[in-house]
Amino acid sequence: MGQFNFIKCDIEDLYIVEPKCLGDSRGYFMETYNYEDFKAAGLGQIFVQDNQSMSKKGVLRGLHFQKNHPQGKLVRVLKGKVYDVAVDIRPDSKTYGKWYGEILSNENKKELYIPAGFAHGFLVLSEEAEFAYKCTDFYHPEDESGIIWNDPDLNIKWPIDKDMELTISEKDIRQQKFCELNK
Protein backbone atom coordinates (compact mmCIF):
# COMPACT_ATOMS: atom_id res chain seq x y z
CA MET A 1 0.00 0.00 0.00
CA GLY A 2 1.85 3.08 -1.27
CA GLN A 3 4.46 4.87 0.78
CA PHE A 4 3.27 3.95 4.29
CA ASN A 5 3.01 1.07 6.70
CA PHE A 6 -0.16 1.38 8.83
CA ILE A 7 0.03 -0.48 12.15
CA LYS A 8 -3.17 -0.90 14.18
CA CYS A 9 -2.73 -0.19 17.88
CA ASP A 10 -4.53 -2.02 20.68
CA ILE A 11 -6.98 0.87 20.84
CA GLU A 12 -9.75 0.98 18.28
CA ASP A 13 -9.06 3.31 15.29
CA LEU A 14 -5.60 4.37 16.52
CA TYR A 15 -2.66 3.77 14.15
CA ILE A 16 1.10 4.09 14.07
CA VAL A 17 2.09 5.27 10.60
CA GLU A 18 5.55 4.45 9.30
CA PRO A 19 6.46 6.43 6.17
CA LYS A 20 8.81 4.75 3.73
CA CYS A 21 12.05 6.71 3.79
CA LEU A 22 14.32 6.76 0.75
CA GLY A 23 17.88 7.71 1.63
CA ASP A 24 21.34 7.87 0.18
CA SER A 25 24.57 9.80 0.74
CA ARG A 26 22.76 13.10 0.01
CA GLY A 27 20.12 12.65 2.72
CA TYR A 28 16.58 11.31 2.53
CA PHE A 29 13.10 11.86 1.09
CA MET A 30 9.73 10.66 2.37
CA GLU A 31 6.06 11.46 2.02
CA THR A 32 4.55 12.31 5.39
CA TYR A 33 0.96 12.22 4.19
CA ASN A 34 -0.84 11.10 1.04
CA TYR A 35 -4.63 11.24 0.99
CA GLU A 36 -4.99 8.26 -1.38
CA ASP A 37 -2.75 5.98 0.72
CA PHE A 38 -4.50 6.98 3.94
CA LYS A 39 -7.94 6.52 2.36
CA ALA A 40 -6.98 3.05 1.14
CA ALA A 41 -6.02 2.20 4.75
CA GLY A 42 -9.46 3.35 5.96
CA LEU A 43 -8.25 6.75 7.14
CA GLY A 44 -9.92 9.04 4.59
CA GLN A 45 -10.48 12.00 6.90
CA ILE A 46 -9.85 15.44 5.49
CA PHE A 47 -7.29 17.57 7.32
CA VAL A 48 -8.09 21.29 7.49
CA GLN A 49 -5.32 22.74 9.67
CA ASP A 50 -1.60 22.13 10.20
CA ASN A 51 0.11 23.11 13.47
CA GLN A 52 3.71 23.14 14.65
CA SER A 53 5.21 23.73 18.08
CA MET A 54 8.63 23.73 19.73
CA SER A 55 9.13 22.69 23.34
CA LYS A 56 12.07 22.18 25.68
CA LYS A 57 12.99 18.98 27.55
CA GLY A 58 10.54 18.15 30.33
CA VAL A 59 7.63 20.08 28.82
CA LEU A 60 4.44 18.07 29.19
CA ARG A 61 1.48 19.27 27.12
CA GLY A 62 -1.97 17.80 27.53
CA LEU A 63 -4.09 15.88 27.75
CA HIS A 64 -6.15 18.10 25.40
CA PHE A 65 -9.33 17.69 23.38
CA GLN A 66 -12.22 19.73 22.00
CA LYS A 67 -15.72 18.92 23.31
CA ASN A 68 -18.04 19.84 20.42
CA HIS A 69 -15.51 20.04 17.59
CA PRO A 70 -13.33 16.97 18.16
CA GLN A 71 -10.15 16.87 16.12
CA GLY A 72 -8.56 13.85 14.54
CA LYS A 73 -4.79 14.36 14.37
CA LEU A 74 -1.79 13.03 12.50
CA VAL A 75 1.20 13.86 14.70
CA ARG A 76 4.95 13.61 14.10
CA VAL A 77 8.25 14.97 15.36
CA LEU A 78 10.43 17.03 13.03
CA LYS A 79 13.32 17.41 15.47
CA GLY A 80 14.01 15.68 18.78
CA LYS A 81 12.04 13.03 20.66
CA VAL A 82 8.71 12.95 22.51
CA TYR A 83 6.55 10.42 24.29
CA ASP A 84 3.16 10.86 22.65
CA VAL A 85 -0.05 9.74 24.39
CA ALA A 86 -3.61 9.28 23.14
CA VAL A 87 -6.55 8.48 25.44
CA ASP A 88 -9.85 7.12 24.09
CA ILE A 89 -12.62 9.33 25.49
CA ARG A 90 -15.40 8.15 23.15
CA PRO A 91 -18.12 7.00 25.61
CA ASP A 92 -19.47 4.27 23.29
CA SER A 93 -16.05 2.84 22.40
CA LYS A 94 -14.95 -0.64 23.50
CA THR A 95 -11.61 0.94 24.44
CA TYR A 96 -13.05 3.91 26.37
CA GLY A 97 -10.58 5.08 29.01
CA LYS A 98 -7.63 3.19 27.52
CA TRP A 99 -4.42 5.01 26.66
CA TYR A 100 -1.59 4.36 24.26
CA GLY A 101 1.91 5.84 24.30
CA GLU A 102 4.57 5.85 21.59
CA ILE A 103 7.98 7.44 21.21
CA LEU A 104 8.04 9.65 18.15
CA SER A 105 11.30 11.15 16.94
CA ASN A 106 13.03 12.60 13.93
CA GLU A 107 15.12 9.42 13.93
CA ASN A 108 12.32 6.80 13.86
CA LYS A 109 10.09 9.06 11.69
CA LYS A 110 6.95 7.40 13.11
CA GLU A 111 3.65 9.22 13.04
CA LEU A 112 0.58 8.59 15.18
CA TYR A 113 -2.91 8.85 13.72
CA ILE A 114 -5.29 9.84 16.52
CA PRO A 115 -8.98 9.83 15.54
CA ALA A 116 -11.52 12.40 16.74
CA GLY A 117 -12.74 11.58 20.23
CA PHE A 118 -9.34 11.18 21.88
CA ALA A 119 -7.46 13.30 24.39
CA HIS A 120 -3.86 13.93 23.37
CA GLY A 121 -0.64 14.94 25.08
CA PHE A 122 3.11 14.56 24.91
CA LEU A 123 6.28 14.79 26.99
CA VAL A 124 9.51 16.12 25.46
CA LEU A 125 12.40 13.71 26.07
CA SER A 126 15.15 15.45 24.05
CA GLU A 127 16.73 18.84 24.79
CA GLU A 128 14.08 20.34 22.54
CA ALA A 129 11.52 19.01 20.08
CA GLU A 130 9.67 20.39 17.10
CA PHE A 131 6.26 18.79 16.81
CA ALA A 132 3.90 18.96 13.80
CA TYR A 133 0.34 17.81 13.44
CA LYS A 134 -2.50 17.87 10.98
CA CYS A 135 -6.06 18.34 12.32
CA THR A 136 -9.45 17.29 10.93
CA ASP A 137 -11.22 20.31 12.45
CA PHE A 138 -10.25 23.87 13.23
CA TYR A 139 -9.13 24.97 16.67
CA HIS A 140 -11.97 26.46 18.72
CA PRO A 141 -10.51 27.99 21.93
CA GLU A 142 -13.92 28.17 23.61
CA ASP A 143 -14.39 24.41 23.05
CA GLU A 144 -11.05 23.34 24.52
CA SER A 145 -10.95 20.93 27.44
CA GLY A 146 -8.61 18.39 28.96
CA ILE A 147 -7.78 15.71 31.48
CA ILE A 148 -5.07 16.06 34.12
CA TRP A 149 -1.87 14.43 32.84
CA ASN A 150 -1.31 12.30 35.98
CA ASP A 151 -4.87 11.10 36.49
CA PRO A 152 -4.74 8.04 38.79
CA ASP A 153 -7.58 6.25 36.97
CA LEU A 154 -5.74 6.42 33.63
CA ASN A 155 -2.37 5.61 35.23
CA ILE A 156 -0.34 6.70 32.21
CA LYS A 157 3.26 5.48 32.41
CA TRP A 158 5.05 8.67 31.40
CA PRO A 159 8.83 8.05 30.99
CA ILE A 160 9.91 10.72 33.46
CA ASP A 161 13.59 10.43 34.41
CA LYS A 162 14.38 11.04 38.07
CA ASP A 163 16.46 14.09 37.09
CA MET A 164 13.84 15.48 34.67
CA GLU A 165 12.21 18.74 35.70
CA LEU A 166 8.65 18.90 34.37
CA THR A 167 7.25 22.10 32.89
CA ILE A 168 3.45 22.09 32.78
CA SER A 169 1.20 25.05 32.00
CA GLU A 170 -1.18 26.42 34.64
CA LYS A 171 -4.09 25.40 32.40
CA ASP A 172 -2.87 21.80 32.25
CA ILE A 173 -2.27 21.62 36.00
CA ARG A 174 -5.94 22.56 36.58
CA GLN A 175 -7.48 20.04 34.16
CA GLN A 176 -10.28 17.74 35.29
CA LYS A 177 -9.98 14.10 36.24
CA PHE A 178 -11.03 11.40 33.79
CA CYS A 179 -13.93 10.34 36.04
CA GLU A 180 -15.36 13.89 35.79
CA LEU A 181 -15.57 13.90 31.97
CA ASN A 182 -19.22 13.06 31.49
CA LYS A 183 -20.66 14.77 34.55
Buried (B, 14 or more C-beta within 10 A) or exposed (E): EBBBBBEEBEBBBBBBBBBEEEEEEEEEEEEBBEEEBBEBBEBEBEBEEEEEEEBEBBBBBBBBBBEEBBBBBBBBBBBBBBBBBBBBBBEEBEBBBBBBBBBBBBEBBBBBBBBBBBBBBBBBBBEEBBBBBBBBBEEEEEBEBBBBBBBEEBEBEBEBEEEBEBBBEEEBEEBEBBEEBEE
